Amino acid sequence: MKDLSRTEKLDVLSRLVLACIHREYPTAVVQIIEDPDDLRPPRQRTPVFFGAFDWHSAVHAHWSLVRLLRAHPEGTHADEARSALARGLTREGIAGECRNVDRYPTFEVPYGRAWLLMLALELEEWGAGGEEYREVLRPLEERSNGDLLAWLSRLHRPVTSGQHDQSAFSLGLWRDWAEGTGCSDSLEAIDNAARALHLASTNAPIAHEPSNNDFLSPALATADLMRRVLPQGEFTSWLEGYLPDLSDGTLELSPVICPDHSDGKLSHLNGLNLSRGWMLRGIAEALPARSKARLCCEDLAPSHETEGEMSVNFRHYAGAHWLGSFLLYGISARGRRSSDA
């Protein structure tokens, strides 16, 4: 996709998302089974977010359609995108989703629920275009915020994996929602937790990254969270201790190569390139102009973005069901000051 114009890329991403958003099988179900009723087909258990292989991918597929409609309302597939949202985001469907999380309040906490809040924020920012869906989603949004607060109260140490249970990435998404919707209680709780968990952290072991199944960098995600929380001067000083090689401009970080794009876990590495790219961009924006750390971030980001973008295609469903959302998050600068929805 690297040789396409931005508009052409958005059209391809629309097709990619539409091809999976309501595709029920194959599916991955990660849920405790307490009785035979839990063994129902996906669309009966979670009637809105049943497609795209798993619940959280279905959520960020819906987020992607809203983001695409905001960025490219006259796109080739805009009418299909609107129809897909109308089919999914219904009061009856969200009521079914609420019943599921009421029964299992830790379901998809934190990653999937943080993406659910990002969907709510995208609808909020869409204004009149998303007003109806915004109200439909609100009951699940409120439950997700409450369940994340319960999770946060038990988070005495950060989760520094490179996959869904990582705490820093989800805290960053959740914080963007709290700030964007004016939820001051959650914003305060997130900022206090981020400081408690990470303010004293030094010498992040970024040289040990990635593990073979990562799609998020623990070190960069932590810095990407803290640039949201700390004022520029404090963040710059904190970064000197946390990632000293980045601060002095000597950090070496090459894109990773996925050995098998058809493997669900190994294809995570394609997402790692994409997420590293947008995290480096976000960190750079929070640093003083022309600082060594900022220039280093700006130098490292493009190669990761290019390598990640080359992996986004229709060929292997292992990546096709979610990598489009990650590419869209990056190219539309979601979560950054330069966001261009």
Secondary structure as the mmCIF struct_conf table of DSSP 4:
data_model
#
loop_
_struct_conf.conf_type_id
_struct_conf.id
_struct_conf.beg_label_comp_id
_struct_conf.beg_label_asym_id
_struct_conf.beg_label_seq_id
_struct_conf.end_label_comp_id
_struct_conf.end_label_asym_id
_struct_conf.end_label_seq_id
TURN_TY1_P TURN_TY1_P1 LYS A 2 ASP A 3
BEND BEND1 LEU A 4 LEU A 4
HELX_RH_AL_P HELX_RH_AL_P1 ARG A 6 CYS A 20
TURN_TY1_P TURN_TY1_P2 ILE A 21 HIS A 22
BEND BEND2 PRO A 26 PRO A 26
BEND BEND3 ASP A 35 ASP A 35
HELX_RH_3T_P HELX_RH_3T_P1 PRO A 36 LEU A 39
BEND BEND4 ARG A 40 ARG A 40
HELX_RH_AL_P HELX_RH_AL_P2 PRO A 42 ARG A 45
BEND BEND5 THR A 46 PHE A 49
BEND BEND6 ALA A 52 ASP A 54
HELX_RH_AL_P HELX_RH_AL_P3 TRP A 55 ALA A 71
TURN_TY1_P TURN_TY1_P3 PRO A 73 GLU A 74
TURN_TY1_P TURN_TY1_P4 THR A 76 HIS A 77
HELX_RH_AL_P HELX_RH_AL_P4 ALA A 78 GLY A 88
BEND BEND7 LEU A 89 LEU A 89
HELX_RH_AL_P HELX_RH_AL_P5 ARG A 91 ARG A 103
TURN_TY1_P TURN_TY1_P5 PRO A 105 PRO A 110
HELX_RH_AL_P HELX_RH_AL_P6 TYR A 111 TRP A 126
HELX_RH_3T_P HELX_RH_3T_P2 GLY A 127 GLY A 130
HELX_RH_AL_P HELX_RH_AL_P7 GLU A 131 SER A 153
TURN_TY1_P TURN_TY1_P6 ARG A 154 ARG A 154
BEND BEND8 ARG A 157 ARG A 157
BEND BEND9 GLY A 162 GLN A 163
TURN_TY1_P TURN_TY1_P7 HIS A 164 ASP A 165
HELX_RH_AL_P HELX_RH_AL_P8 SER A 167 THR A 181
TURN_TY1_P TURN_TY1_P8 GLY A 182 GLY A 182
HELX_RH_AL_P HELX_RH_AL_P9 SER A 184 HIS A 198
TURN_TY1_P TURN_TY1_P9 LEU A 199 ALA A 200
BEND BEND10 ASN A 203 ASN A 203
HELX_RH_3T_P HELX_RH_3T_P3 ILE A 206 HIS A 208
HELX_LH_PP_P HELX_LH_PP_P1 GLU A 209 SER A 211
TURN_TY1_P TURN_TY1_P10 ASN A 212 ASN A 213
BEND BEND11 PHE A 215 LEU A 216
HELX_RH_AL_P HELX_RH_AL_P10 PRO A 218 VAL A 229
BEND BEND12 LEU A 230 LEU A 230
HELX_RH_AL_P HELX_RH_AL_P11 GLN A 232 TYR A 242
BEND BEND13 LEU A 243 LEU A 243
HELX_RH_AL_P HELX_RH_AL_P12 PRO A 244 SER A 247
TURN_TY1_P TURN_TY1_P11 ASP A 248 GLY A 249
HELX_LH_PP_P HELX_LH_PP_P2 SER A 254 VAL A 256
BEND BEND14 PRO A 259 PRO A 259
TURN_TY1_P TURN_TY1_P12 HIS A 261 SER A 262
BEND BEND15 ASP A 263 ASP A 263
TURN_TY1_P TURN_TY1_P13 GLY A 264 SER A 267
HELX_RH_AL_P HELX_RH_AL_P13 HIS A 268 GLU A 285
TURN_TY1_P TURN_TY1_P14 ALA A 286 ALA A 286
BEND BEND16 LEU A 287 LEU A 287
TURN_TY1_P TURN_TY1_P15 ALA A 289 ARG A 290
HELX_RH_AL_P HELX_RH_AL_P14 LYS A 292 MET A 310
TURN_TY1_P TURN_TY1_P16 SER A 311 SER A 311
BEND BEND17 ASN A 313 ARG A 315
HELX_RH_AL_P HELX_RH_AL_P15 TYR A 317 ALA A 320
TURN_TY1_P TURN_TY1_P17 HIS A 321 TRP A 322
HELX_RH_AL_P HELX_RH_AL_P16 LEU A 323 ILE A 331
TURN_TY1_P TURN_TY1_P18 SER A 332 GLY A 335
BEND BEND18 ARG A 336 ARG A 336
TURN_TY1_P TURN_TY1_P19 ARG A 337 SER A 338
#
